[in-house]
Amino acid sequence: MGRDERARVSVALERDRADLVERIVTEVYTEVPAYRALHGSQLAEVRAITGWLVRRSLELWVRGELRLPPEDVERLRGIGRARAADGRSIGAVVRAHRVGSAAAVRLLRERAGHTLDAADVFALSELWLTSLDQISESLETGHAEAAQRLDADRERARRALLDDLLIGRQASRGAVRDRARTLGLSPPDPAVLVVAEPVSVADATVAVGLELLAQASPDAADPLVTTRSGRVVVLTAPEEAGTVTASLVGRGWRACVLEPRGLADLSGAYRLADGAVETAPPHAFEPDGLLREADAHVLALINGGTVTPATVRRVVLGPLLTHEHRHLLETLRAYFHTGAATTAAESLHVHAQTLRYRLRRVRELTGHDPHRPWPRFVLETACAVADRTGTERGPDG
């Protein structure tokens, strides 16, 4: 066959290119395990690359070329760089191209084998073998280049991811998951957010955050760390939060540590914790140097934050709002109203020892000791909110 005959075969195959591409991609999807985990947009990209390679192979075959031109080689390097950014192993990528090439040869034989002579078959086979070698080398080169850059920028990329989570730039779980996978990370989800401030502002450095990272268990999900406005922000797994906060307190730092949250819900949590560290009086950090969820909500309420009174009531008083523990909430109000345990016991017509036992139960259930100044303030603020919102209707009323 001459060039005109090859062109006619190429045109006929081009009309069926969408079907050819779909069959090639299906075989790659079936044969290469790493490609079964790809989602819709990634599979669409695989189809686009497959379609381009099929079209270029036919064009080069019609012209009698035996190698990919330099511009195609550079494009393949770019594909290799993109696959490194996706977190796909180069072995899986190269294997996918080999599987795809073998599938293309079979499909060509099926569709046009009866019209090709030996010279056409040999020319196409030589082109494909040479191209496959070029494809593999180009993909590996691009992948290695990108992997080197990603390694060099890993810590910067980790910080950038956390920064974006804190300002709400990554708003969906899917977007967070895809970006983490691109960076080769497995951040904890749900995660504990810690905002920490040193006694000496000069001590607030990225090196401190990196040291905190080094303390995480090797088996734990990847913690993230950044610095914002002279404070260190750490996102860590719930089981590692104690290690992180203990290290901070051991340095003489003070911090706010919140309950676990999903990665897509960190923007509001960061504002809550950062505002708490910013506005809390020194004695609020006693005795362990930490503010917690309830402290942060009360501080947000009194400083004009976005929390609602109902949320403060729920977060601080928690189990005291249930019917089972209503008597404890009544006891707490009487204690705050009278200012003394003995007087409160008389007003409730219970023994003083009974009232003291109830106050101990309040401390056990809420984590706040009504006898200490700051925890008492937190509880009393929440009780005032509860009085205004009518807790007699129950915890959801």
C-alpha positions as CSV (number, residue, x, y, z in Angstrom):
1,M,0.0,0.0,0.0
2,G,1.1,3.5,-0.6
3,R,0.6,6.7,1.3
4,D,-2.9,7.3,-0.2
5,E,-4.1,3.9,0.9
6,R,-2.7,4.4,4.4
7,A,-4.5,7.7,4.6
8,R,-7.8,6.0,3.7
9,V,-7.3,3.4,6.4
10,S,-6.4,6.2,8.8
11,V,-9.5,8.2,7.9
12,A,-11.7,5.1,8.4
13,L,-10.1,4.5,11.8
14,E,-10.4,8.1,12.8
15,R,-14.2,7.9,12.3
16,D,-14.3,5.2,15.0
17,R,-11.7,6.8,17.2
18,A,-14.0,7.4,20.1
19,D,-14.9,3.7,20.2
20,L,-11.2,2.7,19.8
21,V,-10.2,5.0,22.7
22,E,-12.9,3.7,24.9
23,R,-11.9,0.1,24.3
24,I,-8.2,0.9,25.0
25,V,-9.0,2.8,28.2
26,T,-11.2,0.0,29.4
27,E,-8.4,-2.5,28.9
28,V,-6.0,-0.2,30.8
29,Y,-8.6,0.2,33.6
30,T,-8.9,-3.6,33.8
31,E,-5.3,-4.5,33.6
32,V,-3.6,-1.8,35.7
33,P,-4.8,-1.8,39.3
34,A,-3.6,1.8,40.0
35,Y,-6.0,3.1,37.3
36,R,-9.0,1.5,38.9
37,A,-8.8,4.2,41.6
38,L,-9.1,7.1,39.2
39,H,-12.2,9.3,39.4
40,G,-14.2,10.8,36.5
41,S,-12.0,13.8,35.6
42,Q,-8.8,11.7,35.8
43,L,-10.3,9.0,33.5
44,A,-11.4,11.8,31.1
45,E,-7.8,12.9,31.0
46,V,-6.6,9.3,30.3
47,R,-9.1,9.2,27.4
48,A,-7.8,12.5,26.0
49,I,-4.2,11.4,26.1
50,T,-5.1,8.0,24.5
51,G,-7.0,9.8,21.7
52,W,-4.0,12.1,21.1
53,L,-1.6,9.1,20.9
54,V,-3.8,7.2,18.6
55,R,-4.2,10.1,16.2
56,R,-0.5,11.0,16.3
57,S,0.5,7.4,15.6
58,L,-1.8,7.2,12.6
59,E,-0.6,10.6,11.3
60,L,3.1,9.6,11.6
61,W,2.4,6.1,10.0
62,V,0.7,7.8,7.0
63,R,3.8,10.0,6.5
64,G,6.2,7.1,6.9
65,E,7.8,8.4,10.1
66,L,9.4,6.0,12.5
67,R,9.8,8.2,15.7
68,L,7.9,10.7,17.6
69,P,9.0,14.3,16.9
70,P,10.6,16.5,19.6
71,E,7.3,18.4,20.4
72,D,5.6,15.1,21.2
73,V,8.4,14.0,23.4
74,E,8.2,17.2,25.3
75,R,4.4,16.8,25.7
76,L,5.0,13.3,27.1
77,R,7.5,14.8,29.6
78,G,4.8,17.1,30.7
79,I,2.4,14.2,31.2
80,G,5.0,12.5,33.3
81,R,5.4,15.6,35.4
82,A,1.6,15.8,35.9
83,R,1.4,12.1,36.9
84,A,4.1,12.7,39.6
85,A,1.9,15.6,40.9
86,D,-1.1,13.2,40.9
87,G,0.9,10.8,43.1
88,R,0.7,8.0,40.5
89,S,3.8,5.8,40.4
90,I,5.8,5.9,37.2
91,G,5.7,2.1,37.0
92,A,1.9,2.2,36.8
93,V,2.0,5.0,34.2
94,V,4.5,3.2,31.9
95,R,2.6,-0.1,32.3
96,A,-0.7,1.7,31.3
97,H,0.9,2.9,28.1
98,R,2.3,-0.5,27.3
99,V,-1.1,-2.1,27.9
100,G,-2.7,0.6,25.8
101,S,-0.3,0.1,22.9
102,A,-0.8,-3.6,22.8
103,A,-4.6,-3.0,22.8
104,A,-4.3,-0.5,20.0
105,V,-2.3,-3.0,17.9
106,R,-5.0,-5.7,18.4
107,L,-7.8,-3.3,17.5
108,L,-6.0,-2.1,14.4
109,R,-5.6,-5.7,13.2
110,E,-9.3,-6.3,14.0
111,R,-10.5,-3.2,12.1
112,A,-8.0,-2.9,9.2
113,G,-5.9,-6.1,9.2
114,H,-7.5,-7.4,6.0
115,T,-6.5,-4.2,4.0
116,L,-2.9,-3.9,5.2
117,D,0.1,-5.5,3.5
118,A,3.3,-6.7,5.2
119,A,5.2,-3.5,4.6
120,D,2.4,-1.5,6.3
121,V,2.2,-3.8,9.3
122,F,6.0,-3.7,9.7
123,A,6.1,0.1,9.4
124,L,3.4,0.5,12.0
125,S,5.0,-2.0,14.3
126,E,8.3,-0.3,14.1
127,L,6.7,3.1,14.8
128,W,4.8,1.7,17.8
129,L,7.9,0.0,19.3
130,T,10.1,3.0,18.8
131,S,7.4,5.3,20.1
132,L,6.7,3.1,23.1
133,D,10.4,3.4,24.0
134,Q,10.3,7.2,23.6
135,I,7.0,7.3,25.6
136,S,8.5,5.4,28.5
137,E,11.7,7.4,28.6
138,S,9.9,10.7,28.3
139,L,7.4,9.8,31.0
140,E,10.1,8.7,33.4
141,T,12.2,11.8,32.8
142,G,9.2,14.1,33.4
143,H,8.1,12.1,36.4
144,A,11.6,12.3,38.0
145,E,11.8,16.0,37.4
146,A,8.5,16.7,39.1
147,A,9.2,14.3,41.9
148,Q,12.4,16.2,42.7
149,R,10.6,19.5,42.9
150,L,7.8,18.0,45.0
151,D,10.3,16.6,47.5
152,A,12.1,20.0,47.7
153,D,8.8,21.8,48.2
154,R,7.1,19.2,50.4
155,E,7.2,21.2,53.6
156,R,6.1,24.4,51.9
157,A,3.3,22.5,50.2
158,R,2.2,21.0,53.5
159,R,2.1,24.4,55.1
160,A,0.2,25.8,52.1
161,L,-2.4,23.1,52.3
162,L,-3.0,23.8,56.0
163,D,-3.1,27.6,55.3
164,D,-5.8,27.0,52.7
165,L,-7.8,24.9,55.1
166,L,-7.6,27.5,57.8
167,I,-8.9,30.3,55.5
168,G,-11.6,28.1,53.9
169,R,-10.0,28.0,50.4
170,Q,-10.4,24.2,50.3
171,A,-14.1,23.9,51.0
172,S,-15.0,20.3,50.1
173,R,-13.9,17.0,51.4
174,G,-13.2,15.8,47.8
175,A,-11.0,18.8,47.0
176,V,-9.0,18.3,50.2
177,R,-8.6,14.5,49.6
178,D,-7.4,15.1,46.0
179,R,-4.9,17.7,47.0
180,A,-3.6,15.6,49.9
181,R,-3.2,12.6,47.5
182,T,-1.4,14.9,45.0
183,L,1.1,15.8,47.8
184,G,1.5,12.2,48.9
185,L,-0.1,13.1,52.3
186,S,-2.6,11.3,54.5
187,P,-3.8,14.1,56.9
188,P,-5.9,13.0,59.8
189,D,-9.7,13.3,59.3
190,P,-11.2,14.1,61.7
191,A,-8.4,16.1,63.1
192,V,-7.6,18.1,66.2
193,L,-6.7,21.8,65.7
194,V,-4.2,23.3,68.1
195,V,-3.4,27.0,68.1
196,A,-0.4,27.8,70.3
197,E,1.4,30.9,71.4
198,P,4.7,31.1,73.2
199,V,5.4,33.2,76.2
200,S,8.3,34.8,74.2
201,V,7.1,35.9,70.7
202,A,10.6,35.3,69.4
203,D,10.2,31.6,70.0
204,A,7.3,31.3,67.5
205,T,9.2,29.7,64.6
206,V,8.6,27.1,62.0
207,A,11.3,25.0,63.6
208,V,9.1,24.6,66.6
209,G,6.3,23.3,64.4
210,L,8.7,20.9,62.6
211,E,9.8,19.6,66.0
212,L,6.2,18.9,66.9
213,L,5.8,17.0,63.7
214,A,8.8,14.8,64.5
215,Q,7.1,13.8,67.7
216,A,4.2,12.2,65.9
217,S,3.9,8.4,65.8
218,P,5.2,7.0,62.5
219,D,2.0,5.0,62.2
220,A,-0.2,8.1,62.6
221,A,-1.8,10.1,59.8
222,D,0.4,13.0,58.6
223,P,0.1,16.1,60.9
224,L,0.3,19.5,59.3
225,V,1.9,22.6,60.8
226,T,2.1,26.3,59.9
227,T,2.6,29.7,61.5
228,R,0.1,32.5,61.4
229,S,0.4,35.9,63.1
230,G,3.1,34.8,65.5
231,R,1.3,31.6,66.5
232,V,1.9,28.0,65.6
233,V,-1.0,26.0,64.2
234,V,-0.9,22.2,64.3
235,L,-3.4,19.8,62.8
236,T,-2.9,16.4,64.2
237,A,-4.7,13.1,64.8
238,P,-6.8,12.9,67.9
239,E,-4.5,10.2,69.4
240,E,-1.5,12.4,68.9
241,A,-3.0,15.6,70.3
242,G,-1.9,14.8,73.8
243,T,1.7,14.5,72.7
244,V,1.6,17.8,70.8
245,T,0.0,19.8,73.6
246,A,2.3,18.2,76.3
247,S,5.3,19.4,74.2
248,L,3.9,22.9,74.0
249,V,3.0,23.2,77.7
250,G,6.5,21.8,78.5
251,R,8.0,24.7,76.7
252,G,5.9,27.1,78.7
253,W,3.6,27.8,75.8
254,R,-0.2,28.3,76.0
255,A,-2.6,27.0,73.5
256,C,-6.2,26.3,72.6
257,V,-7.0,22.7,71.6
258,L,-10.4,21.9,70.0
259,E,-12.4,18.8,69.7
260,P,-11.8,16.7,66.5
261,R,-13.3,18.1,63.3
262,G,-13.5,17.2,59.6
263,L,-10.9,18.8,57.3
264,A,-13.6,20.8,55.5
265,D,-14.7,22.4,58.7
266,L,-11.5,24.0,59.9
267,S,-11.9,27.6,58.9
268,G,-14.4,28.4,61.6
269,A,-12.6,26.2,64.1
270,Y,-9.4,28.2,63.4
271,R,-11.1,31.6,64.0
272,L,-12.6,30.2,67.2
273,A,-9.3,28.9,68.6
274,D,-7.2,31.8,67.4
275,G,-9.6,34.3,68.9
276,A,-9.6,32.4,72.2
277,V,-5.8,32.6,72.5
278,E,-5.9,36.2,71.5
279,T,-8.5,37.3,74.0
280,A,-8.2,35.0,77.0
281,P,-6.9,36.5,80.3
282,P,-3.8,34.9,81.6
283,H,-5.5,33.0,84.4
284,A,-7.8,31.3,81.8
285,F,-4.8,29.1,80.8
286,E,-4.3,27.7,84.4
287,P,-3.5,25.1,85.5
288,D,-2.3,23.2,82.4
289,G,-1.7,26.0,79.9
290,L,-4.6,25.0,77.7
291,L,-7.9,26.4,76.6
292,R,-10.5,24.0,75.3
293,E,-13.7,23.9,73.3
294,A,-15.9,25.4,76.0
295,D,-13.5,28.1,76.9
296,A,-13.2,29.1,73.3
297,H,-17.0,29.3,72.8
298,V,-17.5,31.5,75.9
299,L,-14.7,33.8,74.8
300,A,-16.2,34.1,71.3
301,L,-19.6,34.9,72.8
302,I,-18.4,37.7,75.1
303,N,-16.1,39.2,72.4
304,G,-18.8,39.4,69.7
305,G,-17.9,36.2,67.8
306,T,-20.2,34.3,65.5
307,V,-21.2,31.6,68.0
308,T,-24.8,31.5,69.2
309,P,-25.9,31.4,72.9
310,A,-27.5,28.0,72.2
311,T,-24.2,26.6,71.0
312,V,-22.4,27.9,74.1
313,R,-25.0,26.4,76.3
314,R,-24.7,23.0,74.6
315,V,-20.9,23.0,74.5
316,V,-20.3,24.1,78.1
317,L,-23.1,22.5,80.0
318,G,-23.5,19.4,77.8
319,P,-24.9,16.6,79.9
320,L,-26.3,19.0,82.6
321,L,-29.0,19.9,80.0
322,T,-30.4,16.3,80.1
323,H,-33.4,15.5,82.2
324,E,-31.3,13.0,84.2
325,H,-28.9,15.8,85.4
326,R,-31.3,18.7,85.7
327,H,-30.8,18.6,89.5
328,L,-27.1,19.3,88.9
329,L,-27.9,22.4,86.8
330,E,-30.3,23.6,89.4
331,T,-27.6,23.1,92.1
332,L,-25.1,25.0,90.0
333,R,-27.5,27.9,89.6
334,A,-28.2,28.0,93.3
335,Y,-24.5,28.0,94.1
336,F,-23.8,30.9,91.8
337,H,-26.8,32.8,93.0
338,T,-25.9,32.5,96.7
339,G,-22.2,32.4,96.5
340,A,-21.6,29.7,99.1
341,A,-22.2,26.0,99.2
342,T,-23.9,26.0,102.6
343,T,-26.3,28.8,101.7
344,A,-27.1,27.1,98.4
345,A,-27.8,23.8,100.2
346,E,-30.2,25.6,102.5
347,S,-32.0,27.2,99.6
348,L,-32.4,23.8,97.9
349,H,-33.3,22.0,101.2
350,V,-30.5,19.5,100.9
351,H,-27.6,18.6,103.1
352,A,-24.4,20.6,102.5
353,Q,-22.5,17.4,101.8
354,T,-25.0,16.5,99.1
355,L,-24.5,19.9,97.5
356,R,-20.8,19.4,97.5
357,Y,-21.1,16.0,95.9
358,R,-23.3,17.5,93.2
359,L,-20.7,20.1,92.5
360,R,-18.1,17.4,92.1
361,R,-20.4,15.7,89.6
362,V,-20.6,19.0,87.7
363,R,-16.8,19.1,87.5
364,E,-16.7,15.4,86.4
365,L,-19.3,15.8,83.7
366,T,-18.3,19.2,82.3
367,G,-14.5,19.3,83.0
368,H,-15.0,22.7,84.8
369,D,-14.5,23.1,88.5
370,P,-17.1,25.7,89.8
371,H,-14.7,26.5,92.7
372,R,-11.9,27.8,90.5
373,P,-12.2,31.4,89.1
374,W,-12.0,30.8,85.3
375,P,-14.0,27.5,85.1
376,R,-16.6,29.2,87.3
377,F,-16.8,32.1,84.9
378,V,-17.3,29.7,82.0
379,L,-20.0,27.8,83.8
380,E,-21.7,30.9,85.1
381,T,-21.8,32.4,81.6
382,A,-23.3,29.3,80.2
383,C,-25.9,29.2,83.0
384,A,-26.8,32.8,82.3
385,V,-27.3,31.8,78.7
386,A,-29.3,28.8,79.7
387,D,-31.5,30.9,81.9
388,R,-32.3,33.3,79.1
389,T,-32.9,30.6,76.5
390,G,-35.1,28.4,78.8
391,T,-33.4,25.1,79.5
392,E,-36.6,23.7,81.0
393,R,-37.5,22.8,77.4
394,G,-34.6,20.4,77.3
395,P,-31.2,20.3,75.6
396,D,-32.7,20.9,72.1
397,G,-35.3,23.5,73.2
